[in-house]
Amino acid sequence: MAQVRLDSVQVRYDGSDAIRDMTFTVESGELAVIVGPSGSGKTTVLRAVTGWAPIARGDVYLDGRRLNDVPPGDRDVAMVYQTRALYGHMTVRQNWSFPLEAVKRPRAEIDQRVRQVAEMLEMSEFLDRYPKQLSGGQQQRVALGRALIRQPTLFLFDEPLGGLDAKLRIHTRSYLKKIHADLGVTTLYVTHDQIEAQNLGSRLIVLNHGLLQQVGTPDGIYNRPANRFVAGFIGSPPMNFIECVVSHAGDQVMLLHGPLRVTLPAEKSALLVSRASADSVVIGIRPEAIVLTPGANAQTVPVQVYVTEPQGSEIIVDLRFNENILRVRGHRETHLNFPLRLNDIVHLFIDPAKTYVFDKATGARLV
């Protein structure tokens, strides 16, 4: 096990930054997930750690050892790719033996490690099959086994489940989590799927456009997003955003958008007054925090049902509110237990205590 640290790392390709000023630490034994949209620099971070990316500035450390000038083959890291990159002319046993044969390990040790990995991955009966004779999930286990058999200091996973169907992804995801719990090897895992990231990682590293947005636990990032991008990326469905005008009444702050009036509690009002410099902000509200009622009251605003998406015991409802489309998620027997037909008018309530407030220009979370 080993700590991984990036200190102000910049990687450039053809004069453009792929990542810049990348600084974070993954502690020994953690499973950290690097998450972000396509092109955000996730794979580049892994390549910087492996030594295959040109570091223009900054340093990469593994267990306190500076890696910048260490050749890729001497860094003691193992990487698993989405494409699996198996040797099609070799059996499972041969795919796993090859990395150890290349460094001239004794045959007895190789055979022992192959048996151990096969038992761990439940692949003992498939050792003499070729990759083309295996299912997609089994092929992914072979790719994982080729990394495991080396017993590296650090595991790197580059979207390893991207080619699997939804059901198999869930099964394999659980499998990876159990293996990590059993082995305790420090792991960096890349995905663009924020649900996968929250399910797998003990720590999330959120990227966008080559910049680090936030590092924290899944719950910490979900409940306290650093900015509007993180708030909109982490969560399913994404957070709703409404641009509002700031109105002051003594020590109290109201956020206004058409008929919507959100009166902030005293603590939030004080924070907003001290941090906001503009007369308009953006409020955010999670889909599961919005309350819908069939009838109106003094605290609700009318909205129109635009789309409904039943999902088992839950339902997701898209609502038209002025120029905004707001999404609500709730349980069909408790939260949303009344008819919701296309174009119906229902009434929406936003609890001020459950709102987030973001700077309109920078996207930074103010409250």
Contacts in CASP RR format, 6 or more apart in sequence:
PFRMAT RR
TARGET T0000
AUTHOR 0000-0000-0000
METHOD contacts of the structure
MODEL  1
MAQVRLDSVQVRYDGSDAIRDMTFTVESGELAVIVGPSGSGKTTVLRAVT
GWAPIARGDVYLDGRRLNDVPPGDRDVAMVYQTRALYGHMTVRQNWSFPL
EAVKRPRAEIDQRVRQVAEMLEMSEFLDRYPKQLSGGQQQRVALGRALIR
QPTLFLFDEPLGGLDAKLRIHTRSYLKKIHADLGVTTLYVTHDQIEAQNL
GSRLIVLNHGLLQQVGTPDGIYNRPANRFVAGFIGSPPMNFIECVVSHAG
DQVMLLHGPLRVTLPAEKSALLVSRASADSVVIGIRPEAIVLTPGANAQT
VPVQVYVTEPQGSEIIVDLRFNENILRVRGHRETHLNFPLRLNDIVHLFI
DPAKTYVFDKATGARLV
1 28 0 8 1.000
1 29 0 8 1.000
1 153 0 8 1.000
1 184 0 8 1.000
1 185 0 8 1.000
1 186 0 8 1.000
2 28 0 8 1.000
2 62 0 8 1.000
2 63 0 8 1.000
2 153 0 8 1.000
2 154 0 8 1.000
2 186 0 8 1.000
3 25 0 8 1.000
3 26 0 8 1.000
3 27 0 8 1.000
3 28 0 8 1.000
3 61 0 8 1.000
3 62 0 8 1.000
3 63 0 8 1.000
3 64 0 8 1.000
3 186 0 8 1.000
4 25 0 8 1.000
4 26 0 8 1.000
4 32 0 8 1.000
4 49 0 8 1.000
4 60 0 8 1.000
4 61 0 8 1.000
4 62 0 8 1.000
4 154 0 8 1.000
4 186 0 8 1.000
4 188 0 8 1.000
5 24 0 8 1.000
5 25 0 8 1.000
5 26 0 8 1.000
5 60 0 8 1.000
5 61 0 8 1.000
5 64 0 8 1.000
6 22 0 8 1.000
6 23 0 8 1.000
6 24 0 8 1.000
6 25 0 8 1.000
6 45 0 8 1.000
6 48 0 8 1.000
6 49 0 8 1.000
6 58 0 8 1.000
6 59 0 8 1.000
6 60 0 8 1.000
6 61 0 8 1.000
7 23 0 8 1.000
7 58 0 8 1.000
7 59 0 8 1.000
7 60 0 8 1.000
7 61 0 8 1.000
8 21 0 8 1.000
8 22 0 8 1.000
8 23 0 8 1.000
8 57 0 8 1.000
8 58 0 8 1.000
8 59 0 8 1.000
9 19 0 8 1.000
9 21 0 8 1.000
9 22 0 8 1.000
9 23 0 8 1.000
9 45 0 8 1.000
9 48 0 8 1.000
9 55 0 8 1.000
9 57 0 8 1.000
9 58 0 8 1.000
9 59 0 8 1.000
9 60 0 8 1.000
10 17 0 8 1.000
10 19 0 8 1.000
10 20 0 8 1.000
10 21 0 8 1.000
10 22 0 8 1.000
10 55 0 8 1.000
10 56 0 8 1.000
10 57 0 8 1.000
10 58 0 8 1.000
11 17 0 8 1.000
11 18 0 8 1.000
11 19 0 8 1.000
11 20 0 8 1.000
11 44 0 8 1.000
11 47 0 8 1.000
11 48 0 8 1.000
11 53 0 8 1.000
11 54 0 8 1.000
11 55 0 8 1.000
11 56 0 8 1.000
12 18 0 8 1.000
12 54 0 8 1.000
12 56 0 8 1.000
13 54 0 8 1.000
17 210 0 8 1.000
18 41 0 8 1.000
18 44 0 8 1.000
18 53 0 8 1.000
18 210 0 8 1.000
19 41 0 8 1.000
19 44 0 8 1.000
19 45 0 8 1.000
19 48 0 8 1.000
19 207 0 8 1.000
19 210 0 8 1.000
19 211 0 8 1.000
20 210 0 8 1.000
20 211 0 8 1.000
21 211 0 8 1.000
21 212 0 8 1.000
22 45 0 8 1.000
22 48 0 8 1.000
22 210 0 8 1.000
22 212 0 8 1.000
23 212 0 8 1.000
24 205 0 8 1.000
24 212 0 8 1.000
24 215 0 8 1.000
26 32 0 8 1.000
26 186 0 8 1.000
26 188 0 8 1.000
26 203 0 8 1.000
26 205 0 8 1.000
27 186 0 8 1.000
27 203 0 8 1.000
28 63 0 8 1.000
28 186 0 8 1.000
29 184 0 8 1.000
29 185 0 8 1.000
29 186 0 8 1.000
29 187 0 8 1.000
30 186 0 8 1.000
30 187 0 8 1.000
30 202 0 8 1.000
30 203 0 8 1.000
31 177 0 8 1.000
31 180 0 8 1.000
31 187 0 8 1.000
31 189 0 8 1.000
31 200 0 8 1.000
31 201 0 8 1.000
31 202 0 8 1.000
31 203 0 8 1.000
32 187 0 8 1.000
32 188 0 8 1.000
32 189 0 8 1.000
32 201 0 8 1.000
32 202 0 8 1.000
32 203 0 8 1.000
32 204 0 8 1.000
32 205 0 8 1.000
33 189 0 8 1.000
33 190 0 8 1.000
33 191 0 8 1.000
33 196 0 8 1.000
33 197 0 8 1.000
33 200 0 8 1.000
33 201 0 8 1.000
33 203 0 8 1.000
33 204 0 8 1.000
33 205 0 8 1.000
34 42 0 8 1.000
34 45 0 8 1.000
34 46 0 8 1.000
34 188 0 8 1.000
34 189 0 8 1.000
34 190 0 8 1.000
34 191 0 8 1.000
34 205 0 8 1.000
34 207 0 8 1.000
35 42 0 8 1.000
35 190 0 8 1.000
35 191 0 8 1.000
35 192 0 8 1.000
35 193 0 8 1.000
35 194 0 8 1.000
35 197 0 8 1.000
35 204 0 8 1.000
35 205 0 8 1.000
35 206 0 8 1.000
35 207 0 8 1.000
35 233 0 8 1.000
35 234 0 8 1.000
36 42 0 8 1.000
36 192 0 8 1.000
36 194 0 8 1.000
36 206 0 8 1.000
36 207 0 8 1.000
36 208 0 8 1.000
36 233 0 8 1.000
37 192 0 8 1.000
37 208 0 8 1.000
37 233 0 8 1.000
38 192 0 8 1.000
39 209 0 8 1.000
39 210 0 8 1.000
40 207 0 8 1.000
40 208 0 8 1.000
40 209 0 8 1.000
40 210 0 8 1.000
41 207 0 8 1.000
41 210 0 8 1.000
42 158 0 8 1.000
42 190 0 8 1.000
42 191 0 8 1.000
42 192 0 8 1.000
42 207 0 8 1.000
43 158 0 8 1.000
43 159 0 8 1.000
43 190 0 8 1.000
44 53 0 8 1.000
44 210 0 8 1.000
45 188 0 8 1.000
45 190 0 8 1.000
45 205 0 8 1.000
45 207 0 8 1.000
46 79 0 8 1.000
46 156 0 8 1.000
46 158 0 8 1.000
46 188 0 8 1.000
46 190 0 8 1.000
47 53 0 8 1.000
48 55 0 8 1.000
48 60 0 8 1.000
49 60 0 8 1.000
49 62 0 8 1.000
49 67 0 8 1.000
49 75 0 8 1.000
49 77 0 8 1.000
49 154 0 8 1.000
49 156 0 8 1.000
49 188 0 8 1.000
50 72 0 8 1.000
50 75 0 8 1.000
50 77 0 8 1.000
50 79 0 8 1.000
50 156 0 8 1.000
51 60 0 8 1.000
51 67 0 8 1.000
51 70 0 8 1.000
51 71 0 8 1.000
51 72 0 8 1.000
51 75 0 8 1.000
52 72 0 8 1.000
55 68 0 8 1.000
58 68 0 8 1.000
59 66 0 8 1.000
59 67 0 8 1.000
59 68 0 8 1.000
60 66 0 8 1.000
60 67 0 8 1.000
60 68 0 8 1.000
61 67 0 8 1.000
62 75 0 8 1.000
62 76 0 8 1.000
62 77 0 8 1.000
62 153 0 8 1.000
62 154 0 8 1.000
63 153 0 8 1.000
67 75 0 8 1.000
75 154 0 8 1.000
76 152 0 8 1.000
76 153 0 8 1.000
76 154 0 8 1.000
77 152 0 8 1.000
77 153 0 8 1.000
77 154 0 8 1.000
77 155 0 8 1.000
77 156 0 8 1.000
78 146 0 8 1.000
78 147 0 8 1.000
78 148 0 8 1.000
78 150 0 8 1.000
78 152 0 8 1.000
78 154 0 8 1.000
78 155 0 8 1.000
78 156 0 8 1.000
79 147 0 8 1.000
79 155 0 8 1.000
79 156 0 8 1.000
79 157 0 8 1.000
79 158 0 8 1.000
80 143 0 8 1.000
80 144 0 8 1.000
80 146 0 8 1.000
80 147 0 8 1.000
80 155 0 8 1.000
80 156 0 8 1.000
80 157 0 8 1.000
80 158 0 8 1.000
80 160 0 8 1.000
81 143 0 8 1.000
81 158 0 8 1.000
81 159 0 8 1.000
81 160 0 8 1.000
82 158 0 8 1.000
82 159 0 8 1.000
82 160 0 8 1.000
82 161 0 8 1.000
82 162 0 8 1.000
82 163 0 8 1.000
84 131 0 8 1.000
84 139 0 8 1.000
84 140 0 8 1.000
84 142 0 8 1.000
84 143 0 8 1.000
85 143 0 8 1.000
86 95 0 8 1.000
86 131 0 8 1.000
86 139 0 8 1.000
86 142 0 8 1.000
86 143 0 8 1.000
86 146 0 8 1.000
87 94 0 8 1.000
87 95 0 8 1.000
87 98 0 8 1.000
87 131 0 8 1.000
88 95 0 8 1.000
88 130 0 8 1.000
88 131 0 8 1.000
88 132 0 8 1.000
89 130 0 8 1.000
90 98 0 8 1.000
90 130 0 8 1.000
91 127 0 8 1.000
91 128 0 8 1.000
91 129 0 8 1.000
91 130 0 8 1.000
92 118 0 8 1.000
92 123 0 8 1.000
92 126 0 8 1.000
92 127 0 8 1.000
92 128 0 8 1.000
92 129 0 8 1.000
92 130 0 8 1.000
92 131 0 8 1.000
92 134 0 8 1.000
92 142 0 8 1.000
93 114 0 8 1.000
93 127 0 8 1.000
93 128 0 8 1.000
95 131 0 8 1.000
95 142 0 8 1.000
95 146 0 8 1.000
96 113 0 8 1.000
96 114 0 8 1.000
96 117 0 8 1.000
96 118 0 8 1.000
96 142 0 8 1.000
96 145 0 8 1.000
96 146 0 8 1.000
96 149 0 8 1.000
97 110 0 8 1.000
97 114 0 8 1.000
98 146 0 8 1.000
99 146 0 8 1.000
99 149 0 8 1.000
99 150 0 8 1.000
100 109 0 8 1.000
100 110 0 8 1.000
100 113 0 8 1.000
100 149 0 8 1.000
100 150 0 8 1.000
101 110 0 8 1.000
113 149 0 8 1.000
113 151 0 8 1.000
114 127 0 8 1.000
114 149 0 8 1.000
115 124 0 8 1.000
117 123 0 8 1.000
117 145 0 8 1.000
117 148 0 8 1.000
117 149 0 8 1.000
118 124 0 8 1.000
118 127 0 8 1.000
120 148 0 8 1.000
120 179 0 8 1.000
120 182 0 8 1.000
121 141 0 8 1.000
121 144 0 8 1.000
121 145 0 8 1.000
121 148 0 8 1.000
121 179 0 8 1.000
122 141 0 8 1.000
123 138 0 8 1.000
123 141 0 8 1.000
123 142 0 8 1.000
126 134 0 8 1.000
126 138 0 8 1.000
131 139 0 8 1.000
131 142 0 8 1.000
134 142 0 8 1.000
136 163 0 8 1.000
136 164 0 8 1.000
136 168 0 8 1.000
137 164 0 8 1.000
137 168 0 8 1.000
137 172 0 8 1.000
140 160 0 8 1.000
140 161 0 8 1.000
140 164 0 8 1.000
140 172 0 8 1.000
141 172 0 8 1.000
141 175 0 8 1.000
143 160 0 8 1.000
144 160 0 8 1.000
144 176 0 8 1.000
144 179 0 8 1.000
147 155 0 8 1.000
148 179 0 8 1.000
148 183 0 8 1.000
152 185 0 8 1.000
153 185 0 8 1.000
153 186 0 8 1.000
154 185 0 8 1.000
154 186 0 8 1.000
154 187 0 8 1.000
154 188 0 8 1.000
155 185 0 8 1.000
155 186 0 8 1.000
155 187 0 8 1.000
155 188 0 8 1.000
156 187 0 8 1.000
156 188 0 8 1.000
156 189 0 8 1.000
156 190 0 8 1.000
157 176 0 8 1.000
157 187 0 8 1.000
157 188 0 8 1.000
157 189 0 8 1.000
157 190 0 8 1.000
158 190 0 8 1.000
159 190 0 8 1.000
159 191 0 8 1.000
159 192 0 8 1.000
160 176 0 8 1.000
160 189 0 8 1.000
161 168 0 8 1.000
161 169 0 8 1.000
161 172 0 8 1.000
161 173 0 8 1.000
161 191 0 8 1.000
161 196 0 8 1.000
162 169 0 8 1.000
164 172 0 8 1.000
169 196 0 8 1.000
173 196 0 8 1.000
173 199 0 8 1.000
173 200 0 8 1.000
176 189 0 8 1.000
176 200 0 8 1.000
177 199 0 8 1.000
177 200 0 8 1.000
180 187 0 8 1.000
189 200 0 8 1.000
189 201 0 8 1.000
191 197 0 8 1.000
191 200 0 8 1.000
194 233 0 8 1.000
194 234 0 8 1.000
194 235 0 8 1.000
194 236 0 8 1.000
195 235 0 8 1.000
195 236 0 8 1.000
197 204 0 8 1.000
197 218 0 8 1.000
197 234 0 8 1.000
198 204 0 8 1.000
198 218 0 8 1.000
198 222 0 8 1.000
198 234 0 8 1.000
198 235 0 8 1.000
201 218 0 8 1.000
202 217 0 8 1.000
203 215 0 8 1.000
203 216 0 8 1.000
203 217 0 8 1.000
204 214 0 8 1.000
204 215 0 8 1.000
204 216 0 8 1.000
204 217 0 8 1.000
204 218 0 8 1.000
204 221 0 8 1.000
204 234 0 8 1.000
205 212 0 8 1.000
205 215 0 8 1.000
205 216 0 8 1.000
206 212 0 8 1.000
206 213 0 8 1.000
206 214 0 8 1.000
206 215 0 8 1.000
206 221 0 8 1.000
206 230 0 8 1.000
206 233 0 8 1.000
206 234 0 8 1.000
207 213 0 8 1.000
208 229 0 8 1.000
208 233 0 8 1.000
213 226 0 8 1.000
213 227 0 8 1.000
213 229 0 8 1.000
213 230 0 8 1.000
214 221 0 8 1.000
214 225 0 8 1.000
214 226 0 8 1.000
214 227 0 8 1.000
214 230 0 8 1.000
221 230 0 8 1.000
221 234 0 8 1.000
222 234 0 8 1.000
222 235 0 8 1.000
224 365 0 8 1.000
225 231 0 8 1.000
225 232 0 8 1.000
225 234 0 8 1.000
225 239 0 8 1.000
225 356 0 8 1.000
225 365 0 8 1.000
226 364 0 8 1.000
226 365 0 8 1.000
227 358 0 8 1.000
227 362 0 8 1.000
227 363 0 8 1.000
227 364 0 8 1.000
227 365 0 8 1.000
228 241 0 8 1.000
228 282 0 8 1.000
228 358 0 8 1.000
228 363 0 8 1.000
228 364 0 8 1.000
228 365 0 8 1.000
229 363 0 8 1.000
231 239 0 8 1.000
231 284 0 8 1.000
231 356 0 8 1.000
231 358 0 8 1.000
231 365 0 8 1.000
232 238 0 8 1.000
232 239 0 8 1.000
232 241 0 8 1.000
235 286 0 8 1.000
237 287 0 8 1.000
237 316 0 8 1.000
237 327 0 8 1.000
237 329 0 8 1.000
238 287 0 8 1.000
238 327 0 8 1.000
239 284 0 8 1.000
239 285 0 8 1.000
239 286 0 8 1.000
239 287 0 8 1.000
239 356 0 8 1.000
240 284 0 8 1.000
240 285 0 8 1.000
240 286 0 8 1.000
240 287 0 8 1.000
240 290 0 8 1.000
240 324 0 8 1.000
240 326 0 8 1.000
240 327 0 8 1.000
241 282 0 8 1.000
241 283 0 8 1.000
241 284 0 8 1.000
241 358 0 8 1.000
242 257 0 8 1.000
242 260 0 8 1.000
242 282 0 8 1.000
242 283 0 8 1.000
242 284 0 8 1.000
242 285 0 8 1.000
242 321 0 8 1.000
242 324 0 8 1.000
242 326 0 8 1.000
243 257 0 8 1.000
243 280 0 8 1.000
243 281 0 8 1.000
243 282 0 8 1.000
243 360 0 8 1.000
244 255 0 8 1.000
244 256 0 8 1.000
244 257 0 8 1.000
244 260 0 8 1.000
244 262 0 8 1.000
244 280 0 8 1.000
244 281 0 8 1.000
244 282 0 8 1.000
244 283 0 8 1.000
245 255 0 8 1.000
245 256 0 8 1.000
245 257 0 8 1.000
245 279 0 8 1.000
245 280 0 8 1.000
246 253 0 8 1.000
246 254 0 8 1.000
246 255 0 8 1.000
246 256 0 8 1.000
246 272 0 8 1.000
246 276 0 8 1.000
246 278 0 8 1.000
246 279 0 8 1.000
246 280 0 8 1.000
246 281 0 8 1.000
247 253 0 8 1.000
247 254 0 8 1.000
247 255 0 8 1.000
247 256 0 8 1.000
248 254 0 8 1.000
248 273 0 8 1.000
251 266 0 8 1.000
251 269 0 8 1.000
251 270 0 8 1.000
252 263 0 8 1.000
252 264 0 8 1.000
252 266 0 8 1.000
252 269 0 8 1.000
253 263 0 8 1.000
253 264 0 8 1.000
253 268 0 8 1.000
253 269 0 8 1.000
253 272 0 8 1.000
253 273 0 8 1.000
254 261 0 8 1.000
254 262 0 8 1.000
254 263 0 8 1.000
254 264 0 8 1.000
255 261 0 8 1.000
255 262 0 8 1.000
255 264 0 8 1.000
255 281 0 8 1.000
255 283 0 8 1.000
255 355 0 8 1.000
255 357 0 8 1.000
256 262 0 8 1.000
257 322 0 8 1.000
258 322 0 8 1.000
259 301 0 8 1.000
259 302 0 8 1.000
260 301 0 8 1.000
260 321 0 8 1.000
260 350 0 8 1.000
262 283 0 8 1.000
262 350 0 8 1.000
262 352 0 8 1.000
262 355 0 8 1.000
263 352 0 8 1.000
264 272 0 8 1.000
264 352 0 8 1.000
264 355 0 8 1.000
264 357 0 8 1.000
264 367 0 8 1.000
265 352 0 8 1.000
265 353 0 8 1.000
268 352 0 8 1.000
268 355 0 8 1.000
268 357 0 8 1.000
268 367 0 8 1.000
271 366 0 8 1.000
271 367 0 8 1.000
272 281 0 8 1.000
272 357 0 8 1.000
272 366 0 8 1.000
272 367 0 8 1.000
275 359 0 8 1.000
275 366 0 8 1.000
275 367 0 8 1.000
276 357 0 8 1.000
276 359 0 8 1.000
276 366 0 8 1.000
278 359 0 8 1.000
278 360 0 8 1.000
278 361 0 8 1.000
280 360 0 8 1.000
281 357 0 8 1.000
281 358 0 8 1.000
281 359 0 8 1.000
281 360 0 8 1.000
281 366 0 8 1.000
282 357 0 8 1.000
282 358 0 8 1.000
282 359 0 8 1.000
282 360 0 8 1.000
282 363 0 8 1.000
283 350 0 8 1.000
283 355 0 8 1.000
283 356 0 8 1.000
283 357 0 8 1.000
283 358 0 8 1.000
284 355 0 8 1.000
284 356 0 8 1.000
284 357 0 8 1.000
284 358 0 8 1.000
285 350 0 8 1.000
285 354 0 8 1.000
285 355 0 8 1.000
285 356 0 8 1.000
286 354 0 8 1.000
287 316 0 8 1.000
287 327 0 8 1.000
287 328 0 8 1.000
287 329 0 8 1.000
287 330 0 8 1.000
288 328 0 8 1.000
288 329 0 8 1.000
288 330 0 8 1.000
288 335 0 8 1.000
289 350 0 8 1.000
289 351 0 8 1.000
289 354 0 8 1.000
290 326 0 8 1.000
290 328 0 8 1.000
290 348 0 8 1.000
290 349 0 8 1.000
290 350 0 8 1.000
291 335 0 8 1.000
291 348 0 8 1.000
291 349 0 8 1.000
291 350 0 8 1.000
291 351 0 8 1.000
292 303 0 8 1.000
292 317 0 8 1.000
292 319 0 8 1.000
292 328 0 8 1.000
292 335 0 8 1.000
292 336 0 8 1.000
292 340 0 8 1.000
292 346 0 8 1.000
292 347 0 8 1.000
292 348 0 8 1.000
292 349 0 8 1.000
293 300 0 8 1.000
293 346 0 8 1.000
293 347 0 8 1.000
293 349 0 8 1.000
294 338 0 8 1.000
294 339 0 8 1.000
294 346 0 8 1.000
294 347 0 8 1.000
295 346 0 8 1.000
295 347 0 8 1.000
296 302 0 8 1.000
296 347 0 8 1.000
297 347 0 8 1.000
297 349 0 8 1.000
299 349 0 8 1.000
300 347 0 8 1.000
300 348 0 8 1.000
300 349 0 8 1.000
301 321 0 8 1.000
301 347 0 8 1.000
301 348 0 8 1.000
302 345 0 8 1.000
302 346 0 8 1.000
302 347 0 8 1.000
302 348 0 8 1.000
303 319 0 8 1.000
303 320 0 8 1.000
303 321 0 8 1.000
303 326 0 8 1.000
303 345 0 8 1.000
303 346 0 8 1.000
303 347 0 8 1.000
303 348 0 8 1.000
304 319 0 8 1.000
304 320 0 8 1.000
304 321 0 8 1.000
304 343 0 8 1.000
304 344 0 8 1.000
304 345 0 8 1.000
304 346 0 8 1.000
305 317 0 8 1.000
305 318 0 8 1.000
305 319 0 8 1.000
305 340 0 8 1.000
305 341 0 8 1.000
305 342 0 8 1.000
305 343 0 8 1.000
305 344 0 8 1.000
305 345 0 8 1.000
305 346 0 8 1.000
306 318 0 8 1.000
306 319 0 8 1.000
306 320 0 8 1.000
306 325 0 8 1.000
306 342 0 8 1.000
307 317 0 8 1.000
307 318 0 8 1.000
307 342 0 8 1.000
308 315 0 8 1.000
308 316 0 8 1.000
308 317 0 8 1.000
308 318 0 8 1.000
308 340 0 8 1.000
308 342 0 8 1.000
309 315 0 8 1.000
309 316 0 8 1.000
309 317 0 8 1.000
309 318 0 8 1.000
310 332 0 8 1.000
312 332 0 8 1.000
313 331 0 8 1.000
313 332 0 8 1.000
313 333 0 8 1.000
314 329 0 8 1.000
314 330 0 8 1.000
314 331 0 8 1.000
314 332 0 8 1.000
315 329 0 8 1.000
315 330 0 8 1.000
315 332 0 8 1.000
315 336 0 8 1.000
315 340 0 8 1.000
316 327 0 8 1.000
316 328 0 8 1.000
316 329 0 8 1.000
316 330 0 8 1.000
317 327 0 8 1.000
317 328 0 8 1.000
317 329 0 8 1.000
317 336 0 8 1.000
317 340 0 8 1.000
318 325 0 8 1.000
318 326 0 8 1.000
318 327 0 8 1.000
319 325 0 8 1.000
319 326 0 8 1.000
319 327 0 8 1.000
319 328 0 8 1.000
319 346 0 8 1.000
319 348 0 8 1.000
321 348 0 8 1.000
326 348 0 8 1.000
328 336 0 8 1.000
328 348 0 8 1.000
330 336 0 8 1.000
331 337 0 8 1.000
340 346 0 8 1.000
355 367 0 8 1.000
356 365 0 8 1.000
356 367 0 8 1.000
357 365 0 8 1.000
357 366 0 8 1.000
357 367 0 8 1.000
358 364 0 8 1.000
358 365 0 8 1.000
358 366 0 8 1.000
359 365 0 8 1.000
359 366 0 8 1.000
END
